Amino acid sequence: MKKLKADTDEWLKAGYIAIAALTTVAFFMMLPFTVAYNHTASVPKGWYFVDQTVEPEALERDDLVIFYYDEPDWAKGRYPFGENYKFLKKVGGLPGEWIKIIPKMGNYACKENLSGVRAILKHCQFVGLPLPVDSKGQELPAYEWETALKSRELYLYSLHAPNSYDSRYLGPVWASRVYGRATPIITW
């Protein structure tokens, strides 16, 4: 009889622990933040705190964001990530800002519509030089545009890795695709 009581007590104890663990997990799943691990070279590898409550209007240049990738037709089957894969990139251009292209010198985000190489280099932020090929030697279709970002469009990029897969090739990203703003916890 003592053995049966001991076994029952162990089962009850295990059950209480399981309920407590599930309740804790459910609680944290309802919170508007999460922790994400970045394993790519686009930004420093490591752990990031992700605030999912951020409104697109609250984003600023140089904020790190995680967004859902919207795979263009030319990339289908070409890379190991598909539709809705999450990327971590830096905000380089905001709605209303201009993206300017200087051939062989790169893309620049400008707060106003400037013309002339000198003015662009002086007053605009460098947001990447499109490369002709990816790390596998496959041709990349540089997104050639020189326009103001529309309402709720973002230019996302990475200077940490020159061959980062970002707005240089994808074009503008809809703010509705942003999963959250990321803040480094520990990186290397």
N, C-alpha and C positions, 0 to 999 in steps of 0.2 A: 504494500500500500504506500509506503514511504517513497518507493521508487516511482510509482505512478504520480504522486504529488510532485516530486522533484522534476519529472519529465514535463508535467503540466505547467509548472512554474517557469521552466526554461522556454516552453512554447509561448507562454503569455509574455514573458520578457522579450523574446524575439519579435513577437507581434507588436508590442508597444514601441520597440525601436524602429520597426519597419514603418509604422504609422507616423511616428515622429519624423523620420527621414522623408517620407512622401509628403507630409505637410510642409516641411521646410523647402523641399524642391518646388512644390506647387506655389508657395509664397514667393519665392525668388523668380519663378517664371512669370508672375503677374507684375513684377516691378518693371519700370520703364528703362532699365539699364541692363547691361550685360558685360561680360568680359570676353574679348576675342583675342585669338592668337594669330599673328601675321607671320607667314612662313615665306613670303615672296621678297624679292629684292627692291620692290617699288618704294618702300619706306623701311626704316630699320626693323629687323626681325624682333619679335618680342610680344609681350602682352599689352593689350590696350583696353581701357575702360571705354565703353560705348554708351553714350547718352541718347536714347531713342526718342526723347521728348523734344529735341531741338526742332524748331520751325525753320524752314528754308530761308525765311527773311532774316533770321538771326545769324546765319552763316557769314563769315568774313574770309577775306583772302588769307591764305596759309592755314586755315582750319584743316584738320584731317577728317575725312569722312569715309564711311563705309557705304558703298552703293551697290545696288543690284545691277549686274551687267546685262545689257540688252544686246545680244549677239547679232552683229550685222550679217547679211547674207554672205559676204565674201569670206567671213571667218568660220562659217559652219563646218564642223568636222576638222578644223585646222589646229585647234588648241584643245588642251585637256579640260577646259571649263566650258560649260554650256549656259544656256539661258538662266538668269537669276543667280549666277555665281556671284559671290560678294567680293568686291575689290576695295582696297584701302588706298586712297589717293589724297592729294592736297588740293584745296580749292585755289584756282589761279585766276578765274574770272567769274564775276557775278552778273546778274541780270542788269542790262543797260550798259555794261562795259563793252568795249570794242576789242576784238581779237584781230591783231594785225600780223601779217606774214611778210617777213623780209627773206627773200630767197637766199638759201645757203647760210642764213644767220639765225633763223628760228621764228618761233611764234611769240608774240608779245601781247599782254593784256593791258589795255589802256582805259583810263577812267573817262576819257573823252575821245572823240574822233579826230585823231591827229594824222597828219600826212608828212612824208619825208623821213628818211632813215634817221637823220640826226635827232629830230624831235621825238621819234619813237624810242630810240635808244636812251635818250635822256629822261623821258617822263613815264615810260611804261615798264612793266615787270616782265622779265624773260620767263616764258612758261614752256620751254622745250623746243628742241630742234628735231623735226621729223627725220627719221632714218629711212633709207631706201629699202632695207631688208631687216627681217627679224633675226633672232639668235640662231635660227635654223637655216638662214640664208634665203628664206622665202620673201618675195617682194611684198612690201607694205604699201597700202594705198593711203598716202598722206591725205588727210581730210583738208582739202583746200577751200578755205573760206576766209572771208575778211568782212566781218559784219558785227553788228551789235548783238549781244546775247539777248534773247527774248525774255520776257517775264517768265520766271521759274526755270530758266536754263542756267547751267553751270559749266565752266571749263575746268575739268579735273585733270591733274597731271602729276608727274613725279620727276624730280631732278636727281633723286637718289640713285636711280638706275636709268642710264641713257636709253635703254630699249624697253622702257616701261610701256605697257599697253594702256593708253589713256586717250584723252580728247584729241591728241594729235592724229589719231587714226579712227577714233570712234565718233568724233564730233562732239557737240554739246550733249550734256547729260541732263535729263529732266530732273528737277529737284524732287519730284515725287518718287524717284528711284533711290533717294538717299535713305539709308537704313538708320544712320545715326552719326553723331560727331564723336570722333575717337580721340582719346587722350592717352599718351604713353604711360604705362605703369612701370614696366622694366623692359628695356631694349638692349640689343647688342649689335 
